[in-house]
Amino acid sequence: MSIVDLNCDLGESFGVYTHGADGQMMPMITSANIACGAHGGDPAVMRRSVELASSHGVAIGAHVGLPDRIGFGRREIPTTPQEAYDLCLYQVGALDAYVRARGLTMQHLKLHGALYMMANRDPDLAEAVCSAVNDLGRTLLLYVLPGSALHAAALDVGITAVGEIFADRPYLSGAVQMYERTAELIGSIDTIITRTVHQLAESDHGQLQSVCVHSDTPDAPVILAALRPALIEAGHSFSAPASSATRTTITAPPLVPTTLARGIS
């Protein structure tokens, strides 16, 4: 039986604006990627998200994005490696205050939106993010696109990389279409289940694996509620990623073309 992590981007509401079905998603996931106040989230939302995750036994990670609320962190903005490093430290530090106040330990860092796409294809940004993770504490896991520049950079310096599949995003020739996410392109629930089960079957089981469903995807709770039993039937069980003790067993894969992940330019 293969152990799979179910992660969700959430905690992205702020002020009077509500994004996502966080309350419905939290009981069904194993890891939560909580926005840290840049692309979404605010102090009260961060606190409530940490409390909600804690109450359901869900592992907590910082969802670090570009400081672009208007574009929800999904617009690519020229960013230097130093700026990427600073964004990681600043946002992880903010969320970690709420995590520590709850007596918990942060599990991972996952980049959001445009910053995720940029660092997964740009070796310099990838190295900067990995430097930030190492400086924050080498027990932090790092969520990546399998075979990406960020994946290789993480494994090169001994950071545990968690490769993820996006259940609620379409794929074209093996490349995730992060922003082209109309219902027609994503497909029906049956299509999502078939695609995800196939991707997990084809993936390298020597690597940590995670499946992402975004909290703000239309009908996200319905999708995840249908996907969970299908994955169990396919021979998977659910758990947050393994601890850093697994690092020595993981080797870096070869880099794949930058078309692995297609976003916006």
C-alpha positions as CSV (number, residue, x, y, z in Angstrom):
1,M,0.0,0.0,0.0
2,S,1.3,3.5,-0.9
3,I,1.0,6.3,1.5
4,V,-0.1,9.6,0.0
5,D,-0.4,13.1,1.5
6,L,-3.5,15.1,0.7
7,N,-2.6,18.8,0.8
8,C,-4.8,21.9,0.3
9,D,-4.0,25.6,-0.2
10,L,-6.2,27.5,2.2
11,G,-6.3,30.3,4.7
12,E,-6.5,32.8,1.8
13,S,-9.4,34.9,3.1
14,F,-8.6,38.4,4.4
15,G,-10.5,41.2,5.9
16,V,-14.1,41.0,4.7
17,Y,-13.2,38.8,1.7
18,T,-13.7,35.0,1.9
19,H,-11.9,32.6,-0.3
20,G,-12.3,28.8,-0.3
21,A,-14.1,26.1,1.6
22,D,-11.5,25.7,4.3
23,G,-13.9,24.4,7.0
24,Q,-15.1,21.6,4.7
25,M,-11.7,20.7,3.3
26,M,-9.8,20.5,6.6
27,P,-11.3,17.2,7.9
28,M,-10.4,15.5,4.6
29,I,-6.8,16.5,4.2
30,T,-3.5,15.6,5.9
31,S,-1.5,18.8,5.2
32,A,-2.6,22.4,5.1
33,N,-0.8,25.2,3.2
34,I,-1.7,28.3,5.0
35,A,-1.4,31.7,3.3
36,C,0.9,34.1,5.2
37,G,-0.5,37.5,4.4
38,A,1.1,38.3,1.1
39,H,-1.2,37.0,-1.7
40,G,-3.9,36.2,0.8
41,G,-4.5,35.7,4.5
42,D,-4.3,38.1,7.4
43,P,-3.3,37.8,11.1
44,A,-6.8,36.6,12.2
45,V,-7.2,34.2,9.3
46,M,-3.7,32.7,10.0
47,R,-4.6,32.2,13.7
48,R,-8.0,30.6,12.9
49,S,-6.4,28.4,10.2
50,V,-3.8,27.1,12.5
51,E,-6.4,26.4,15.2
52,L,-8.6,24.6,12.6
53,A,-5.7,22.5,11.4
54,S,-4.7,21.7,15.0
55,S,-8.2,20.6,15.9
56,H,-8.2,18.1,13.0
57,G,-4.7,16.8,13.4
58,V,-3.6,18.3,10.1
59,A,0.1,19.1,9.5
60,I,0.8,22.8,8.9
61,G,2.9,24.5,6.2
62,A,3.5,28.0,5.1
63,H,2.1,29.0,1.7
64,V,4.5,31.7,0.6
65,G,3.5,33.9,-2.3
66,L,4.3,37.1,-4.1
67,P,3.0,40.3,-2.3
68,D,0.2,40.7,-4.9
69,R,-3.3,40.7,-3.4
70,I,-4.8,42.2,-6.5
71,G,-3.6,39.4,-8.6
72,F,-3.9,36.8,-5.8
73,G,-0.3,36.0,-6.2
74,R,-0.9,34.5,-9.6
75,R,0.8,37.2,-11.7
76,E,4.4,36.7,-12.5
77,I,6.4,39.7,-11.1
78,P,10.2,40.0,-11.7
79,T,11.8,38.7,-8.5
80,T,15.4,38.4,-7.6
81,P,16.8,35.4,-5.7
82,Q,17.4,37.7,-2.7
83,E,13.8,38.8,-2.8
84,A,12.6,35.2,-3.0
85,Y,14.8,34.4,0.0
86,D,13.4,37.4,2.0
87,L,9.8,36.5,1.1
88,C,10.3,33.0,2.4
89,L,11.8,34.1,5.7
90,Y,9.3,36.9,6.3
91,Q,6.2,34.8,5.6
92,V,7.3,31.6,7.3
93,G,8.2,33.7,10.4
94,A,4.8,35.3,10.5
95,L,2.9,32.0,10.3
96,D,5.3,30.2,12.7
97,A,4.4,32.7,15.4
98,Y,0.9,31.3,15.4
99,V,2.1,27.7,15.1
100,R,4.4,28.0,18.1
101,A,1.8,29.8,20.2
102,R,-0.4,26.7,19.7
103,G,2.5,24.5,20.8
104,L,2.9,23.0,17.4
105,T,5.8,22.6,14.9
106,M,5.6,23.7,11.2
107,Q,6.0,20.8,8.8
108,H,6.7,22.4,5.4
109,L,6.9,25.3,3.0
110,K,5.0,25.4,-0.2
111,L,5.2,28.3,-2.7
112,H,2.1,29.8,-4.1
113,G,0.9,30.6,-7.6
114,A,3.4,32.5,-9.7
115,L,6.2,32.2,-7.3
116,Y,5.7,28.5,-7.3
117,M,5.9,28.3,-11.1
118,M,8.9,30.6,-11.3
119,A,11.0,28.8,-8.7
120,N,10.2,25.4,-10.1
121,R,11.7,26.4,-13.5
122,D,14.4,28.9,-12.5
123,P,17.5,27.4,-10.8
124,D,18.6,30.7,-9.2
125,L,15.2,31.2,-7.6
126,A,15.1,27.5,-6.6
127,E,18.5,27.8,-4.9
128,A,17.4,30.9,-3.0
129,V,14.2,29.2,-1.7
130,C,16.3,26.2,-0.6
131,S,18.8,28.6,1.2
132,A,15.8,30.1,3.0
133,V,14.5,26.6,4.0
134,N,18.0,25.6,5.3
135,D,18.3,28.8,7.3
136,L,14.9,28.4,8.8
137,G,15.6,24.9,9.9
138,R,16.5,21.8,8.0
139,T,13.5,19.9,9.3
140,L,11.2,21.8,7.0
141,L,9.9,19.9,4.0
142,L,9.6,21.6,0.7
143,Y,6.7,20.9,-1.7
144,V,7.8,20.8,-5.4
145,L,6.8,19.8,-8.9
146,P,8.5,16.4,-9.5
147,G,11.6,16.8,-11.7
148,S,11.6,20.6,-11.6
149,A,14.6,22.9,-10.8
150,L,13.2,23.4,-7.3
151,H,13.1,19.6,-6.8
152,A,16.7,19.1,-7.9
153,A,17.9,22.1,-5.8
154,A,16.2,20.8,-2.7
155,L,17.7,17.3,-3.0
156,D,21.1,18.7,-3.8
157,V,21.3,20.4,-0.4
158,G,19.6,17.7,1.6
159,I,16.1,19.1,1.9
160,T,13.3,16.6,1.8
161,A,11.2,17.3,-1.3
162,V,7.6,16.4,-1.5
163,G,6.5,15.9,-5.1
164,E,2.9,16.9,-5.7
165,I,0.2,16.1,-8.2
166,F,-2.6,18.6,-8.8
167,A,-6.0,16.8,-8.9
168,D,-7.9,20.0,-9.7
169,R,-5.7,21.3,-12.5
170,P,-5.6,20.0,-16.1
171,Y,-2.4,18.5,-17.6
172,L,-1.2,18.8,-21.2
173,S,1.5,16.3,-22.4
174,G,2.4,15.7,-18.7
175,A,2.6,19.4,-17.9
176,V,0.3,20.9,-15.3
177,Q,-1.7,23.9,-16.6
178,M,-1.8,25.9,-13.4
179,Y,-3.9,28.9,-14.5
180,E,-5.9,27.4,-17.4
181,R,-8.4,25.8,-15.0
182,T,-11.9,26.0,-16.6
183,A,-14.3,23.2,-15.6
184,E,-14.1,21.8,-19.1
185,L,-10.3,21.6,-19.0
186,I,-10.2,20.1,-15.5
187,G,-12.8,17.5,-16.4
188,S,-15.5,15.7,-14.6
189,I,-14.9,14.1,-11.2
190,D,-14.5,10.7,-12.9
191,T,-11.9,12.3,-15.1
192,I,-10.1,13.8,-12.1
193,I,-10.1,10.4,-10.3
194,T,-8.8,8.5,-13.3
195,R,-6.1,11.0,-14.0
196,T,-4.9,11.2,-10.4
197,V,-4.9,7.4,-9.9
198,H,-2.9,7.0,-13.1
199,Q,-0.4,9.7,-12.1
200,L,0.2,8.1,-8.8
201,A,0.7,4.7,-10.4
202,E,3.2,6.1,-12.8
203,S,5.2,8.2,-10.3
204,D,8.4,7.2,-8.5
205,H,7.3,5.5,-5.3
206,G,10.8,6.2,-3.8
207,Q,9.7,9.9,-3.6
208,L,7.3,11.4,-1.1
209,Q,4.0,12.0,-2.8
210,S,1.2,14.5,-2.3
211,V,-2.1,15.2,-4.1
212,C,-3.3,18.8,-4.0
213,V,-6.9,20.1,-4.2
214,H,-7.2,23.8,-3.8
215,S,-9.8,25.1,-1.3
216,D,-11.0,27.8,-3.8
217,T,-11.7,25.4,-6.7
218,P,-15.4,25.2,-7.4
219,D,-16.9,22.1,-5.6
220,A,-13.5,21.4,-4.0
221,P,-15.1,19.5,-1.1
222,V,-17.1,17.4,-3.5
223,I,-14.0,16.6,-5.6
224,L,-12.0,15.5,-2.5
225,A,-14.8,13.5,-1.0
226,A,-15.0,11.5,-4.2
227,L,-11.3,11.2,-4.7
228,R,-10.5,9.9,-1.2
229,P,-12.4,6.5,-1.5
230,A,-11.1,6.1,-5.1
231,L,-7.5,6.4,-3.9
232,I,-8.2,3.9,-1.1
233,E,-9.7,1.5,-3.6
234,A,-6.5,1.9,-5.7
235,G,-4.4,0.9,-2.7
236,H,-3.4,4.2,-1.1
237,S,-3.6,5.3,2.5
238,F,-3.3,8.9,3.7
239,S,-0.7,10.5,6.0
240,A,1.3,13.7,6.2
241,P,4.8,13.4,4.6
242,A,7.5,11.5,6.5
243,S,9.9,13.3,8.7
244,S,13.4,14.5,7.7
245,A,14.7,11.1,8.7
246,T,14.0,9.9,5.1
247,R,16.4,12.3,3.5
248,T,19.2,9.9,3.1
249,T,17.1,7.5,1.1
250,I,16.0,10.0,-1.6
251,T,18.1,10.9,-4.6
252,A,17.7,13.7,-7.0
253,P,16.0,12.9,-10.4
254,P,17.3,14.4,-13.7
255,L,15.9,17.8,-14.6
256,V,13.1,17.8,-17.1
257,P,12.3,20.6,-19.6
258,T,10.9,23.8,-18.2
259,T,7.6,23.0,-20.0
260,L,6.9,20.6,-17.1
261,A,4.7,23.4,-15.6
262,R,3.0,26.0,-17.6
263,G,1.6,29.1,-16.0
264,I,1.3,32.7,-17.2
265,S,4.1,34.8,-18.4
